[in-house]
Amino acid sequence: MMSKFTIGLDFGTDSVRALLVNAATGGEIACSVHGYARWRAGKYCNAEVNQFRQHPEDYLIGLEAVVRDILRQAPAGTAENVIGISVDTTGSTPVAVDRSGTPLAMTAGFEDNPDAMFILWKDHTAIQEAEEITRHAKNWGGKDFTRFEGGIYSSEWFWAKLLRTLRVDEKVRQAAFSWVEHCDWIPAVLTGNTDPLTMKRSRCAGGHKAMWHKAWHGLPPEAFLRGIDPLLTGWRERLYDHTYTSDTAAGNLSPEWAEKLGLSTEVTVGVGALDCHFGAVGAQIEPYLLSKVMGTSTCDIVVVPAAELKDKVIKGICGQVDGSVIPDLTGLEAGQSAFGDVYAWFKHLLAWPLEHFALEGREEALSRLLPALEQAAAKTPIGQSGAAALDWFNGRRTPDANQKLTGAIFGLNLASSAPLIYRALCEATVFGAKRIVDHFMAEGVTVKGIIALGGIAQKSPFVMQMCADVLDLPVKVAKSEQSCALGAAMFAAVTAGYYPDVETAMKAMGSGFETTYQPIPANTARYAGPYRNYCRYAALVERENTIT
Amino acid sequence: MMSKFTIGLDFGTDSVRALLVNAATGGEIACSVHGYARWRAGKYCNAEVNQFRQHPEDYLIGLEAVVRDILRQAPAGTAENVIGISVDTTGSTPVAVDRSGTPLAMTAGFEDNPDAMFILWKDHTAIQEAEEITRHAKNWGGKDFTRFEGGIYSSEWFWAKLLRTLRVDEKVRQAAFSWVEHCDWIPAVLTGNTDPLTMKRSRCAGGHKAMWHKAWHGLPPEAFLRGIDPLLTGWRERLYDHTYTSDTAAGNLSPEWAEKLGLSTEVTVGVGALDCHFGAVGAQIEPYLLSKVMGTSTCDIVVVPAAELKDKVIKGICGQVDGSVIPDLTGLEAGQSAFGDVYAWFKHLLAWPLEHFALEGREEALSRLLPALEQAAAKTPIGQSGAAALDWFNGRRTPDANQKLTGAIFGLNLASSAPLIYRALCEATVFGAKRIVDHFMAEGVTVKGIIALGGIAQKSPFVMQMCADVLDLPVKVAKSEQSCALGAAMFAAVTAGYYPDVETAMKAMGSGFETTYQPIPANTARYAGPYRNYCRYAALVERENTIT
């Protein structure tokens, strides 16, 4: 009998990736990546006001390209034996759609309107709206619908972005019928059912980010939403009452897309999810380990048996969602709004003279800059750099989300060199990671170790050893370079019926770990002082920010 | 009758400069600059611990070179008509000397010992000793001998450096007979009387920086000094009881130096002074104007009629010295420990990739970097950069000296670019200037305008307009590019008897102002918010630092 295959589709911030795997072993057959053209050209974005938008066409073009490409790479006969596709995306990344579920940017008159496009997770134009939602949830006299979001609604999420758009763009407001998350829209497109009222919405994006909870039988009630702003009147009934975990099939591949991709209509398409959830599964998450996707930002997830939490709600994290990661476990979600982005910021800062004077060899130099800085920074003994930093360059996601917080560098003197500051920035990001682990512990959630995945986990032994030392926990680095896509392929195998559940798929298809960083006790001791400094500076700046 | 000439010698941080002027008009005949060779090579310094030492040979080689050079440039017959030389230097820059007044570094066995060299003003190795002196002055049960230093003794000054050296270098301690300030040693050398017990010590360096005051008839008493540390026993009697204002002659040029320089032994040599004091005179200081020497750091001086202050002592400044600038007026001294050095730090930071990868064209690029940043920074509207900084990269001199404070940058986000941060750094230095003016005002000292001199005053209209706007005061920029040396030449004319007093010399020899920056009211209003932020962040960091 011929082997069976599944496809994991992972829509990241910059590109979409497809991974073709053997459903029995998880063996990776082919992989393909496609960058979003409009995004690369910087279109529809304005970093100064944190506006980041992506065009739906970029997604569809990329989707077709990468699936076609992996099939081209695979041996003949593979396409016929693909049994399932699952999809993850960034999020909350919602878009305004018309009655047919078509994003407005794909309809006449809205082609170049950023408000008619997907509003990327890291778009922070809705800070004010998020604050209003949080305030209203505390004061409206009824249930606090943010309680499973740690009590603070984020500007990165569904309702804040929806409300912001309704306020600033009347045309979009008039033309929109409903709103859809990126990870729900792709399966809807692939199955040919984009009707906003009947497409299957995901538990983790369509659910959690929109304050859906089974405890209140769906989305927050109309009365609550209208109280935030009358503009929100009438949207609830054009959204959804149910959400689905990702072991559920959204449907089969539509004839149109089966033809486009070169696959059969027998292929099941799974309900989507946010990338870090599938990443955690791809990296074989287990209870009490914290799965940390370490890229431009981090997404941190701990899963615990639902029974253990009973009715306890964990404060100050981003989410507590039953079945968001593994159907029978409760996913506890946290993260850092900027991690690799902090290093990228510094690189960009130092690049200024090279770019401004258009020096020859600058591209080569820039490509080697971060490794060179890291090498120089590693030579400074722990705690001797003098400088200290706060990692809130993109606000703070966890603990206690606050998008108004900003980054800072302290302890500068005339001898503060680029490597010393780089070291301080690395330490700040890792201290930010420790604050999250400390917070989980303080809330009674045991964390016994870290599973690290994503670019930084693979590329920077310096930062990873620092993580182990600072957290005083073993840090396992996932072997697969595409854990998110691999997790998607595992879910695809479940929804296609190849495995009975995700746990079984993880065991059979997991690719294990390439390294484990163990904490070095002497280093852990040396980081204690700098970490206390970080916490003290953090408290100072936060208090100051609250006064402002 | 042939014109008469005087020579102003100005020993700066990096180089010595000689200026030959017409004593009648102040017309500049010739100028010459010589960089210190050992200093340029980075010898005897360690920026990481703020150790900055200069070799006495560097001074003597430079002195001979620049005087010879200006005479070579001048028309024949000029040398014979030079009537006086006066000298200013940085300070407090003291050195350990033997019985003959020779700096130990010029004696056998100490040639390469940094502790046997001049300890440059910006050397901060004696922070602990300065704190001990301040504490002792408050607690010893007698007079507070720091009261004319604003109540806080600085690590930049005489006794702190002396005590530090005695503690860390037993060989130097054994070999030293006395200590001499740089600006007292050069006139001593030129007149051939280097005997530590009889050479004329200056009011502003030998006096003020060593807690000399006429109110207590000289240096602090032995009992006080011994109480700081028994190591200080016996030094007082090998120092001095009297100090002299710079309108006094130290003596005539010695036969040896007359020959070396190509001048006559008729030339009078004036009592020396610190550079910023002569700079203020060279820039025609008048009561209620703040003279600001703006270079790597700033030195700020206001002169007021002694009668006006009566017995009032101004707190939190660096000095209140009768006759330190102009014999009949009281000099009130303040300053910023880093000004241009903050910009230089940022340039050095951004230079890292260029240097590390040895990119071609880097020297040209670096020479144009600060102007390019300034041009880009000027395009950001006031108060819109988001970022804010503290200028304490080299501690804080005024108000309320505190060498433990450090620089910081706040409000950073992923869009914080090099020009935005550069703007924030410029604003921080100018806000630091405003804090000093505000402090003078709060202490009842009227400041009606600024006289700016030094490199930044001449080179950066951007920073100078910012000064006028932030301070809400007119800022006059001295026309002479070497106000310190010009002031020295004015004093030389007085000590040589060409003018009866400094005021007359200033009027006759002053070269006036090249520009006056007037505050732009709309800008002044826009800077109010950012300045409040600066003060708030300053209070935060200072409080934090006090807790540490």
Interface residues (C-beta under 8 A of the other chain):
Chain A: A47 E48 N50 A338 D341 A344 W345 H348 L349 L350 A351 W352 P353 L354 H356 F357 L359 E360 G361 R362 E364 A365 L366 R368 L369 A372 L373 G386 F393 N394 T406 G407 A408 I409 F410 G411 L412 N413 L414 A415 S416 S417 A418 P419 I421 R536 Y537 L540 V541 E544 I547
Chain B: A47 E48 N50 A338 D341 A344 W345 H348 L349 L350 A351 W352 P353 L354 H356 F357 L359 E360 G361 R362 E364 A365 L366 R368 L369 A372 L373 A376 G386 F393 N394 T406 G407 A408 I409 F410 G411 L412 N413 L414 A415 S416 S417 A418 P419 I421 R536 Y537 L540 V541 E544 I547
